[in-house]
């Protein structure tokens, strides 16, 4: 399924009222169920808020009757024009050794595998495919896997206990 193309619009606001306008906008979007995907207030830029929406109509409806909103600029904004204002947020991924994961990108997409080694500094992990006849270690990026099952520590201890009784 193809992702819908989004558009970015600039909304002029009264200077120093950007936070209030953002609150009204997000409230409007939720109430009306509009196709507005993000509302961005760039740090240090006064008098403007950016809206990522499916189309101009959705953006205009979100800003309709909002106090301190001065209207959407006629020209659409290109992503590259505001890219430098956005901050990449690093998310901490909770992946551990022995987790069962699904590979969500690359040539082994949709395959299930077991994590055998982690290198968080390089953001990589070594996995072995579960369906493979011969276990071959494959190095993949951490963002290319999704944890689908985790054996709890209790189960591991129980298995160790059973191995000792044999």
MDAnalysis code that builds the backbone (N, CA, C; Angstrom):
import MDAnalysis as mda
import numpy as np

u = mda.Universe.empty(498, n_residues=166, atom_resindex=np.repeat(np.arange(166), 3), trajectory=True)
u.add_TopologyAttr("name", ["N", "CA", "C"] * 166)
u.add_TopologyAttr("resid", np.arange(1, 167))
u.add_TopologyAttr("resname", ["UNK", "UNK", "UNK", "UNK", "UNK", "UNK", "UNK", "UNK", "UNK", "UNK", "UNK", "UNK", "UNK", "UNK", "UNK", "UNK", "UNK", "UNK", "UNK", "UNK", "UNK", "UNK", "UNK", "UNK", "UNK", "UNK", "UNK", "UNK", "UNK", "UNK", "UNK", "UNK", "UNK", "UNK", "UNK", "UNK", "UNK", "UNK", "UNK", "UNK", "UNK", "UNK", "UNK", "UNK", "UNK", "UNK", "UNK", "UNK", "UNK", "UNK", "UNK", "UNK", "UNK", "UNK", "UNK", "UNK", "UNK", "UNK", "UNK", "UNK", "UNK", "UNK", "UNK", "UNK", "UNK", "UNK", "UNK", "UNK", "UNK", "UNK", "UNK", "UNK", "UNK", "UNK", "UNK", "UNK", "UNK", "UNK", "UNK", "UNK", "UNK", "UNK", "UNK", "UNK", "UNK", "UNK", "UNK", "UNK", "UNK", "UNK", "UNK", "UNK", "UNK", "UNK", "UNK", "UNK", "UNK", "UNK", "UNK", "UNK", "UNK", "UNK", "UNK", "UNK", "UNK", "UNK", "UNK", "UNK", "UNK", "UNK", "UNK", "UNK", "UNK", "UNK", "UNK", "UNK", "UNK", "UNK", "UNK", "UNK", "UNK", "UNK", "UNK", "UNK", "UNK", "UNK", "UNK", "UNK", "UNK", "UNK", "UNK", "UNK", "UNK", "UNK", "UNK", "UNK", "UNK", "UNK", "UNK", "UNK", "UNK", "UNK", "UNK", "UNK", "UNK", "UNK", "UNK", "UNK", "UNK", "UNK", "UNK", "UNK", "UNK", "UNK", "UNK", "UNK", "UNK", "UNK", "UNK", "UNK", "UNK", "UNK", "UNK", "UNK", "UNK", "UNK"])
u.atoms.positions = np.array([
    [0.841, -1.185, 0.000],
    [0.000, 0.000, 0.000],
    [0.884, 1.246, 0.000],
    [0.582, 2.185, -0.841],
    [1.385, 3.383, -0.980],
    [1.041, 4.376, 0.117],
    [2.065, 5.014, 0.698],
    [1.834, 6.016, 1.732],
    [1.277, 7.274, 1.097],
    [0.335, 7.941, 1.789],
    [-0.200, 9.176, 1.233],
    [0.870, 10.264, 1.243],
    [0.903, 11.076, 0.169],
    [1.881, 12.164, 0.109],
    [1.394, 13.276, 1.025],
    [2.302, 13.744, 1.872],
    [1.926, 14.819, 2.785],
    [2.493, 16.142, 2.295],
    [1.927, 17.201, 2.791],
    [2.332, 18.546, 2.408],
    [2.611, 19.333, 3.680],
    [3.523, 20.295, 3.581],
    [3.855, 21.115, 4.731],
    [3.410, 22.545, 4.456],
    [2.685, 23.098, 5.428],
    [2.163, 24.452, 5.291],
    [2.653, 25.289, 6.461],
    [2.907, 26.575, 6.216],
    [3.321, 27.498, 7.272],
    [2.105, 28.292, 7.715],
    [1.902, 28.346, 9.017],
    [0.804, 29.119, 9.599],
    [1.419, 30.306, 10.326],
    [1.017, 31.496, 9.907],
    [1.498, 32.698, 10.599],
    [0.727, 32.855, 11.889],
    [1.443, 33.266, 12.949],
    [0.788, 33.465, 14.243],
    [1.230, 34.805, 14.818],
    [0.568, 35.231, 15.863],
    [1.018, 36.397, 16.604],
    [2.301, 35.992, 17.329],
    [3.316, 36.826, 17.285],
    [4.602, 36.488, 17.920],
    [4.404, 36.222, 19.408],
    [5.119, 35.246, 19.900],
    [5.091, 34.812, 21.306],
    [3.779, 34.142, 21.726],
    [2.929, 33.815, 20.776],
    [1.681, 33.088, 21.070],
    [1.689, 31.706, 20.414],
    [2.867, 31.261, 19.955],
    [2.973, 30.002, 19.211],
    [2.485, 28.806, 20.030],
    [2.839, 28.774, 21.324],
    [2.422, 27.641, 22.171],
    [0.904, 27.560, 22.290],
    [0.260, 28.705, 22.473],
    [-1.200, 28.715, 22.578],
    [-1.841, 28.272, 21.261],
    [-1.295, 28.741, 20.155],
    [-1.822, 28.345, 18.846],
    [-1.654, 26.832, 18.656],
    [-0.498, 26.297, 19.080],
    [-0.280, 24.843, 18.959],
    [-1.336, 24.072, 19.746],
    [-1.632, 24.519, 20.968],
    [-2.645, 23.847, 21.789],
    [-4.008, 23.855, 21.094],
    [-4.401, 25.027, 20.576],
    [-5.685, 25.126, 19.874],
    [-5.705, 24.240, 18.629],
    [-4.594, 24.258, 17.881],
    [-4.510, 23.456, 16.652],
    [-4.656, 21.964, 16.942],
    [-3.883, 21.462, 17.900],
    [-3.942, 20.025, 18.196],
    [-5.322, 19.638, 18.705],
    [-5.931, 20.524, 19.480],
    [-7.290, 20.268, 19.964],
    [-8.271, 20.189, 18.791],
    [-8.163, 21.145, 17.856],
    [-9.017, 21.159, 16.656],
    [-8.859, 19.885, 15.838],
    [-7.604, 19.479, 15.634],
    [-7.313, 18.289, 14.815],
    [-7.968, 17.057, 15.434],
    [-7.845, 16.916, 16.765],
    [-8.433, 15.759, 17.451],
    [-9.953, 15.795, 17.393],
    [-10.532, 16.984, 17.657],
    [-12.001, 17.108, 17.666],
    [-12.612, 16.824, 16.296],
    [-11.993, 17.389, 15.267],
    [-12.553, 17.276, 13.916],
    [-12.066, 16.046, 13.162],
    [-11.079, 15.337, 13.711],
    [-10.542, 14.148, 13.039],
    [-9.904, 14.471, 11.701],
    [-9.135, 15.531, 11.659],
    [-8.522, 15.983, 10.401],
    [-7.273, 15.195, 10.064],
    [-6.889, 15.206, 8.795],
    [-5.684, 14.524, 8.328],
    [-4.469, 15.436, 8.466],
    [-4.186, 15.840, 9.708],
    [-2.996, 16.622, 10.023],
    [-2.105, 15.687, 10.821],
    [-0.875, 15.464, 10.316],
    [-0.004, 14.448, 10.899],
    [0.994, 15.000, 11.904],
    [1.384, 16.269, 11.769],
    [2.340, 16.860, 12.701],
    [2.140, 18.363, 12.762],
    [2.371, 18.908, 13.955],
    [2.358, 20.352, 14.159],
    [3.723, 20.675, 14.751],
    [4.485, 21.518, 14.067],
    [5.867, 21.772, 14.448],
    [6.065, 23.249, 14.776],
    [6.659, 23.493, 15.944],
    [7.024, 24.862, 16.323],
    [8.539, 24.911, 16.439],
    [9.220, 25.427, 15.421],
    [10.685, 25.462, 15.461],
    [11.180, 26.378, 16.580],
    [12.140, 25.885, 17.339],
    [12.716, 26.640, 18.441],
    [13.401, 27.896, 17.904],
    [13.135, 29.023, 18.523],
    [13.794, 30.269, 18.138],
    [13.169, 30.979, 16.950],
    [12.148, 30.392, 16.334],
    [11.495, 31.054, 15.197],
    [10.140, 31.580, 15.670],
    [10.009, 32.890, 15.686],
    [8.782, 33.486, 16.201],
    [7.806, 33.773, 15.067],
    [6.523, 33.585, 15.365],
    [5.482, 33.984, 14.437],
    [5.076, 32.943, 13.408],
    [5.630, 31.738, 13.488],
    [5.274, 30.698, 12.520],
    [5.184, 29.325, 13.174],
    [4.268, 28.531, 12.666],
    [4.129, 27.119, 13.041],
    [3.972, 26.369, 11.727],
    [4.533, 25.169, 11.658],
    [4.406, 24.360, 10.446],
    [3.440, 23.217, 10.689],
    [2.611, 22.957, 9.686],
    [1.647, 21.857, 9.744],
    [1.953, 20.861, 8.641],
    [2.026, 19.592, 8.999],
    [2.152, 18.550, 7.982],
    [0.761, 17.949, 7.841],
    [0.186, 18.083, 6.661],
    [-1.187, 17.638, 6.449],
    [-1.325, 16.970, 5.089],
    [-2.439, 16.263, 4.922],
    [-2.680, 15.579, 3.649],
    [-2.897, 16.583, 2.522],
    [-3.581, 17.699, 2.851],
    [-3.836, 18.716, 1.838],
    [-4.075, 20.080, 2.495],
    [-4.162, 21.109, 1.688],
    [-4.349, 22.479, 2.185],
    [-5.661, 22.618, 2.958],
    [-6.704, 21.953, 2.504],
    [-8.012, 22.058, 3.160],
    [-7.928, 21.589, 4.616],
    [-7.259, 20.462, 4.842],
    [-7.115, 19.941, 6.207],
    [-6.352, 20.941, 7.079],
    [-5.292, 21.530, 6.534],
    [-4.498, 22.507, 7.284],
    [-5.328, 23.745, 7.598],
    [-6.098, 24.219, 6.625],
    [-6.927, 25.410, 6.841],
    [-8.033, 25.140, 7.856],
    [-8.624, 23.939, 7.807],
    [-9.666, 23.597, 8.778],
    [-9.089, 23.522, 10.186],
    [-7.878, 23.033, 10.325],
    [-7.237, 22.951, 11.635],
    [-7.012, 24.344, 12.209],
    [-6.677, 25.308, 11.347],
    [-6.379, 26.668, 11.800],
    [-7.616, 27.564, 11.857],
    [-8.749, 27.071, 11.391],
    [-9.974, 27.878, 11.322],
    [-10.432, 28.290, 12.721],
    [-10.676, 29.601, 12.911],
    [-11.158, 30.166, 14.184],
    [-10.203, 29.977, 15.357],
    [-8.929, 29.743, 15.084],
    [-7.949, 29.593, 16.161],
    [-7.455, 30.990, 16.540],
    [-7.589, 31.352, 17.842],
    [-7.091, 32.667, 18.268],
    [-5.591, 32.790, 18.008],
    [-5.153, 33.959, 17.616],
    [-3.756, 34.300, 17.333],
    [-3.214, 33.666, 16.051],
    [-4.009, 32.898, 15.327],
    [-3.579, 32.351, 14.038],
    [-3.887, 33.397, 12.976],
    [-2.897, 33.697, 12.125],
    [-3.056, 34.763, 11.133],
    [-3.226, 34.233, 9.713],
    [-3.351, 32.926, 9.557],
    [-3.591, 32.382, 8.228],
    [-2.418, 31.592, 7.682],
    [-2.760, 30.689, 6.769],
    [-1.760, 29.816, 6.150],
    [-1.166, 30.531, 4.941],
    [0.155, 30.479, 4.831],
    [0.811, 31.123, 3.690],
    [0.392, 30.421, 2.396],
    [0.284, 31.185, 1.302],
    [-0.196, 30.595, 0.038],
    [0.735, 29.537, -0.542],
    [2.045, 29.695, -0.330],
    [2.999, 28.760, -0.929],
    [3.299, 27.610, 0.034],
    [3.308, 26.403, -0.518],
    [3.641, 25.221, 0.274],
    [5.130, 25.242, 0.613],
    [5.485, 24.629, 1.756],
    [6.874, 24.597, 2.208],
    [7.488, 23.252, 1.820],
    [8.712, 23.289, 1.291],
    [9.433, 22.053, 0.976],
    [10.096, 21.543, 2.244],
    [10.151, 20.222, 2.403],
    [10.754, 19.622, 3.590],
    [12.191, 20.106, 3.789],
    [12.951, 20.191, 2.697],
    [14.361, 20.580, 2.808],
    [14.517, 22.000, 3.359],
    [13.460, 22.847, 3.224],
    [13.528, 24.217, 3.738],
    [13.480, 24.265, 5.265],
    [12.816, 23.281, 5.889],
    [12.706, 23.277, 7.351],
    [13.501, 22.153, 8.008],
    [14.126, 21.303, 7.201],
    [14.849, 20.140, 7.716],
    [15.887, 20.524, 8.772],
    [16.608, 21.613, 8.539],
    [17.651, 22.042, 9.483],
    [17.076, 22.488, 10.831],
    [15.785, 22.760, 10.882],
    [15.142, 23.188, 12.136],
    [14.687, 21.998, 12.975],
    [14.654, 20.826, 12.370],
    [14.162, 19.642, 13.075],
    [15.319, 18.917, 13.737],
    [15.031, 18.304, 14.855],
    [16.060, 17.597, 15.603],
    [15.798, 16.103, 15.516],
    [16.837, 15.353, 15.187],
    [16.714, 13.898, 15.159],
    [16.688, 13.406, 16.598],
    [15.667, 12.657, 16.957],
    [15.563, 12.137, 18.317],
    [16.028, 10.689, 18.315],
    [16.961, 10.395, 19.186],
    [17.504, 9.044, 19.269],
    [16.621, 8.251, 20.226],
    [16.065, 7.156, 19.741],
    [15.241, 6.297, 20.585],
    [16.083, 5.139, 21.080],
    [15.898, 4.797, 22.346],
    [16.619, 3.663, 22.908],
    [15.821, 2.398, 22.584],
    [16.439, 1.479, 21.875],
    [15.758, 0.254, 21.460],
    [16.076, -0.837, 22.465],
    [15.029, -1.480, 22.983],
    [15.220, -2.527, 23.988],
    [15.305, -3.882, 23.294],
    [16.527, -4.263, 22.938],
    [16.769, -5.568, 22.322],
    [17.833, -6.258, 23.156],
    [17.596, -7.530, 23.449],
    [18.552, -8.286, 24.269],
    [18.962, -9.556, 23.559],
    [20.066, -10.122, 24.038],
    [20.553, -11.388, 23.506],
    [19.486, -12.451, 23.759],
    [19.313, -13.371, 22.817],
    [18.333, -14.467, 22.840],
    [16.900, -14.033, 22.523],
    [16.656, -12.747, 22.249],
    [15.320, -12.323, 21.826],
    [15.010, -12.942, 20.471],
    [13.738, -13.259, 20.259],
    [13.286, -13.703, 18.941],
    [12.749, -12.454, 18.243],
    [13.279, -12.186, 17.057],
    [12.923, -10.971, 16.332],
    [12.414, -11.303, 14.935],
    [11.712, -10.348, 14.364],
    [11.330, -10.441, 12.954],
    [12.160, -9.401, 12.227],
    [12.772, -9.798, 11.120],
    [13.549, -8.857, 10.319],
    [12.556, -8.069, 9.470],
    [12.599, -6.732, 9.590],
    [11.591, -5.903, 8.930],
    [12.137, -5.129, 7.734],
    [13.417, -5.370, 7.390],
    [14.000, -4.689, 6.229],
    [15.121, -5.545, 5.652],
    [15.403, -5.316, 4.400],
    [16.520, -6.018, 3.758],
    [16.111, -7.317, 3.098],
    [17.090, -8.101, 2.644],
    [16.805, -9.325, 1.881],
    [16.122, -10.427, 2.706],
    [16.251, -10.354, 4.032],
    [15.635, -11.385, 4.877],
    [14.343, -10.885, 5.528],
    [13.718, -9.910, 4.910],
    [12.486, -9.322, 5.434],
    [11.444, -10.415, 5.701],
    [10.734, -10.291, 6.809],
    [9.674, -11.205, 7.275],
    [10.209, -12.524, 7.847],
    [11.523, -12.700, 7.891],
    [12.099, -13.907, 8.489],
    [12.211, -13.714, 9.992],
    [12.041, -14.809, 10.734],
    [12.233, -14.745, 12.171],
    [13.636, -15.217, 12.498],
    [14.228, -14.596, 13.530],
    [15.602, -14.915, 13.884],
    [15.805, -14.754, 15.383],
    [16.929, -15.295, 15.853],
    [17.286, -15.182, 17.265],
    [18.539, -14.315, 17.366],
    [18.526, -13.361, 18.307],
    [19.670, -12.484, 18.520],
    [20.776, -13.281, 19.219],
    [21.953, -13.309, 18.624],
    [23.070, -14.019, 19.255],
    [24.123, -13.057, 19.797],
    [24.182, -11.822, 19.239],
    [25.161, -10.844, 19.707],
    [24.641, -9.441, 19.414],
    [24.954, -8.503, 20.302],
    [24.538, -7.111, 20.136],
    [25.748, -6.195, 20.145],
    [25.713, -5.184, 19.283],
    [26.729, -4.140, 19.313],
    [25.988, -2.814, 19.252],
    [25.606, -2.295, 20.429],
    [24.799, -1.072, 20.470],
    [25.572, 0.140, 19.970],
    [26.902, 0.134, 20.113],
    [27.715, 1.258, 19.627],
    [27.595, 1.389, 18.113],
    [27.632, 0.269, 17.405],
    [27.510, 0.277, 15.942],
    [26.053, 0.196, 15.498],
    [25.130, 0.030, 16.465],
    [23.704, -0.155, 16.186],
    [23.469, -1.352, 15.279],
    [24.162, -2.459, 15.582],
    [24.022, -3.697, 14.809],
    [23.794, -4.864, 15.759],
    [23.237, -5.934, 15.203],
    [23.111, -7.172, 15.964],
    [23.390, -8.341, 15.024],
    [23.816, -9.445, 15.624],
    [24.055, -10.663, 14.857],
    [22.906, -11.600, 15.177],
    [22.249, -12.109, 14.126],
    [21.095, -12.998, 14.298],
    [21.333, -14.307, 13.562],
    [20.594, -15.325, 13.983],
    [20.561, -16.598, 13.252],
    [19.115, -16.847, 12.874],
    [18.876, -17.104, 11.598],
    [17.518, -17.345, 11.115],
    [16.974, -18.633, 11.725],
    [15.708, -18.592, 12.173],
    [15.111, -19.757, 12.808],
    [14.772, -20.856, 11.804],
    [14.387, -20.476, 10.602],
    [13.943, -21.446, 9.594],
    [15.101, -22.051, 8.798],
    [16.316, -21.546, 9.009],
    [17.462, -22.022, 8.231],
    [17.857, -23.430, 8.668],
    [18.235, -24.258, 7.717],
    [18.672, -25.622, 8.015],
    [19.995, -25.593, 8.769],
    [20.866, -24.675, 8.377],
    [22.159, -24.520, 9.034],
    [22.215, -23.098, 9.609],
    [22.462, -22.953, 10.923],
    [22.486, -21.599, 11.496],
    [23.686, -20.796, 11.007],
    [23.400, -19.726, 10.270],
    [24.456, -18.862, 9.743],
    [24.286, -17.485, 10.389],
    [25.339, -16.953, 11.012],
    [25.206, -15.625, 11.624],
    [25.102, -14.532, 10.559],
    [24.131, -13.642, 10.749],
    [23.901, -12.536, 9.816],
    [23.915, -11.246, 10.632],
    [24.657, -10.247, 10.189],
    [24.701, -8.956, 10.875],
    [23.685, -8.018, 10.227],
    [22.793, -7.465, 11.060],
    [21.778, -6.526, 10.569],
    [21.746, -5.311, 11.487],
    [21.238, -4.213, 10.969],
    [21.092, -2.992, 11.758],
    [19.973, -3.188, 12.783],
    [20.107, -2.534, 13.952],
    [19.092, -2.670, 15.009],
    [17.714, -2.176, 14.569],
    [17.683, -1.159, 13.696],
    [16.379, -0.669, 13.268],
    [15.748, -1.541, 12.177],
    [16.439, -2.626, 11.802],
    [15.893, -3.553, 10.803],
    [15.252, -4.772, 11.462],
    [15.202, -4.784, 12.810],
    [14.574, -5.905, 13.511],
    [13.525, -5.409, 14.490],
    [12.544, -6.265, 14.745],
    [11.471, -5.950, 15.692],
    [11.328, -7.143, 16.627],
    [11.393, -6.894, 17.936],
    [11.272, -7.977, 18.917],
    [9.842, -8.518, 18.885],
    [9.706, -9.835, 18.733],
    [8.372, -10.437, 18.747],
    [8.184, -11.373, 19.941],
    [9.299, -11.835, 20.520],
    [9.169, -12.714, 21.686],
    [10.427, -12.606, 22.530],
    [10.238, -12.603, 23.828],
    [11.377, -12.539, 24.737],
    [11.180, -13.609, 25.794],
    [12.193, -14.469, 25.942],
    [12.132, -15.474, 26.999],
    [12.432, -14.776, 28.308],
    [11.561, -14.980, 29.293],
    [11.793, -14.331, 30.582],
    [12.960, -15.005, 31.290],
    [13.550, -14.293, 32.255],
    [14.699, -14.822, 32.987],
    [14.304, -16.065, 33.789],
    [13.035, -16.088, 34.254],
    [12.567, -17.247, 35.035],
    [12.613, -18.509, 34.188],
    [12.168, -18.396, 32.932],
    [12.180, -19.562, 32.042],
    [13.609, -20.034, 31.807],
    [14.547, -19.080, 31.647],
    [15.947, -19.447, 31.435],
    [16.487, -20.196, 32.648],
    [16.160, -19.689, 33.857],
    [16.623, -20.340, 35.084],
    [16.026, -21.742, 35.209],
    [14.725, -21.861, 34.828],
    [14.039, -23.151, 34.891],
    [14.713, -24.146, 33.952],
    [15.038, -23.696, 32.739],
    [15.698, -24.566, 31.765],
    [17.076, -24.984, 32.284],
    [17.803, -24.076, 32.931],
    [19.102, -24.409, 33.499],
    [18.940, -25.468, 34.593],
    [17.899, -25.304, 35.400],
    [17.621, -26.240, 36.475],
    [17.304, -27.617, 35.924],
    [16.507, -27.667, 34.834],
    [16.166, -28.973, 34.205],
    [17.418, -29.621, 33.627],
    [18.303, -28.828, 33.049],
    [19.531, -29.362, 32.448],
    [20.417, -29.977, 33.535],
    [20.409, -29.382, 34.707],
    [21.240, -29.912, 35.796],
    [20.691, -31.210, 36.358],
    [19.345, -31.396, 36.326],
    [18.743, -32.618, 36.876],
    [18.886, -33.811, 35.947],
    [19.189, -33.584, 34.673],
    [19.317, -34.694, 33.714],
    [20.561, -35.520, 33.929],
])
